[in-house]
Amino acid sequence: MLRKLLGVGVLLATLAGCTKLEGRECTSDANCGEGGACNIELGLCYSSDTEPPVDPSECSPLCPDYQVCTRRGCVARFDSLTIETPADNALLDAGPVQVVARLNVKEAYRADTRFPPELEFTAQQSGGSVAGAFANYGHDDAGTYTAVWTPPAVEANVTVRVEHREEDAGLADIAIVRVDAVPPTFNVSVPPAPTGVSDGGTTYADPDAGSLTNLWKRDQQVRVEIQTNEANLDTNSLRVSLRGTDGVATPSVSVTPVTQGCTAVFCGEALLNLWEPTFNTFRGSMALEVQGNDLAGNVGTTSPASPQVNVTRWKWAVSGLSGTIRTSPAIGERGSVYIGTSDGKVLALTPEGTKAWEVTPGGSVASLAVGASDGGVESVYVATNAMNNKAVLHALSSVGGGSRVRCPSGTAELDGPIQGAIAVAMTGTAPNRFESGVAVVNSGATTQIWAVRPDASGLSQCIPSSSTFAIPETIQDGSLVASGTNFFYPTAATASIVSYTFGGNALNWTASAGAHAVYGLALTGDSLIGSAAGSLPGQGGLYSVPVTGSLNATLLNGTGVGRVWSPIIGTGGTNLFYGQDTGSTQGDLKKYDLPGQTVTTPTIPNVGVLKYAPALGADGVLYTAPSSSSVVSAWSVNDFSARWSVVLGGAPISGSVGLDCARNVSGAVVPNMPGTLYVPSGGTLHAIIVDSPGLTRDAAAWPKYQHDARNTGNPATPMPNCQ
């Protein structure tokens, strides 16, 4: 109890600790307003909770440190205890957190306040379990207390409590914080791949997938689904990427939230381009990776680890043809694929593998090529041979396969077989100069180049090169190069290359290639490159002759060690790519550097007999398909390393490959997308998704059989722009 009253002097001295009510005159508490009291003796107001202290000994029992002795007895020295950090509802990770609390003293008592040496810091999860430890306690003279708290590795709400160690002090505060020390996990699911419905002999599902299931195609997009139950997810951080076979991830894409049908805390989806990662295999898996974190900064992972997207390069295969495909696929302006068979059928297939039309002009189809498009219609030039070694040249319409011109007309036949390639060139003189399908008709002493000219309406649509001069017969499976008005081809009777101008009465020149027959021809700049093959695997090589002619073709240094069948020429016209036989069913892929006159061979020997020409893609990838097997391979021309290979089921390769751009359903080019490699194998045409966006467009290159996708054999024919 208060033992004695303070004198007026003492009260005046202590008024220095009063609040803003200090100095207000009063006669009763009513004059001091809310929170104030009147000191009747002094006639002045003071704060009711900060009555001036008196000598501590005046209070009995003595007041504890958290109280002060006043004339009203022991009263609270402190207003409150507050946690300043962390804030209520703060999101914390598992790292150390500094907890700061302030013991708020009443201003009237600050001068003689003795702050307690420490406060009690605790943290509890729901249910009362201890949540982490505190250490490194400290405080200052102003009533600020600190401790370092290490939260537990949980994802939960935690109550942080700071209190005076004397329970009766009634000083405590809590902050309910969200501790998130658990990284988010993401469940990624890959939807079922569209399989396509087999129709008319077309197979869309990869038949040799083995243990791989749910195979997506290399040129498709997959919309993967992402789910997580992370309550504190930073949705803006979510990204998804694919990791290629080289271990490198593609640039990540964002995740779009999905609410409909979502049973998790968060659902989203991401659209991924399967053609973007490196994929040096025919079929295999790409790892899916989700990158994201929660608001506490914990980096998330996928669960289960490294989900996969299974991918194949198989696009489709048209099989069950009654005859063998002997022709290289010719590709029209809108991506139509034209093939001919040994039993006389000509088929037009869409880029999706459906049959647009099928006609039977008669005889065995020896060769075909496609003319330029005119208002969406192009001529398909076809050479057929009957059993009696008679031939017919056809110009079919790309619309429905109807006959535009038959050469000769009616039921007549040309007097001899067509054993080499068809070329597409302009014949005639202005103003009567027309696109023509031309081929050498082997008629012995009357051999001619015949031209079928469907646009020569009112004029002869079927003409021979000359009525007075017979040209040499071409060799079976030989090339035909058309450049301007000149034609170049290998002869049958002698191992030579000839040059002839349509309508002329003499050869321009004949160049001997030694003892071995020439088959393939390719043109670069002012030089023809010919491939020679003898009767034995070790006989043959590569020859060069200028287009202006030479008595003898020049054997290229280091190439005369085996049969060479069908070379192509790379970008810049400086490298030749070809196969050279080392045995009846064996051979090596080679690259010849024209300026340096050096030969390079891949580290993988024996790719097989490359009787048919490879194809060079716009991205520097070379595609081979040996006639001695059904293996298709992709090679990098930079270092001649193998990219991938696949063994196609069925018969060995039966013709040179074709390569086209990516196409949409209307046949228009889709830029910068994987192209399609067309591979004839017996009675099946395979469509394989490749990374090359079509053939190289370098004007100096001769990148495939008969130069271009249309098989024109004409260097003036532009390559489709796939980019």
Salt bridges, closest charged atoms under 4 A:
GLU51 OE2 - ARG71 NE 2.43
GLU51 OE1 - ARG72 NE 2.43
ASP65 OD1 - ARG114 NH2 3.17
GLU84 OE2 - ARG102 NE 2.92
GLU107 OE2 - ARG110 NH2 3.45
ASP112 OD1 - ARG77 NH1 3.31
GLU118 OE2 - ARG165 NE 2.79
GLU120 OE1 - ARG165 NH1 2.23
GLU163 OE1 - ARG161 NE 3.30
ASP206 OD2 - ARG283 NE 2.73
ASP219 OD2 - LYS315 NZ 3.97
GLU269 OE2 - ARG223 NH1 3.61
GLU289 OE2 - ARG243 NE 2.53
ASP343 OD2 - LYS345 NZ 3.19
GLU358 OE1 - LYS355 NZ 2.78
ASP415 OD1 - LYS390 NZ 2.45
ASP455 OD1 - ARG404 NH2 2.87
ASP477 OD2 - LYS611 NZ 3.88
ASP581 OD2 - ARG563 NE 2.93
ASP660 OD2 - ARG663 NE 2.93
ASP691 OD1 - ARG218 NE 2.97
ASP691 OD2 - ARG313 NH2 3.12
ASP708 OD2 - HIS707 ND1 2.74
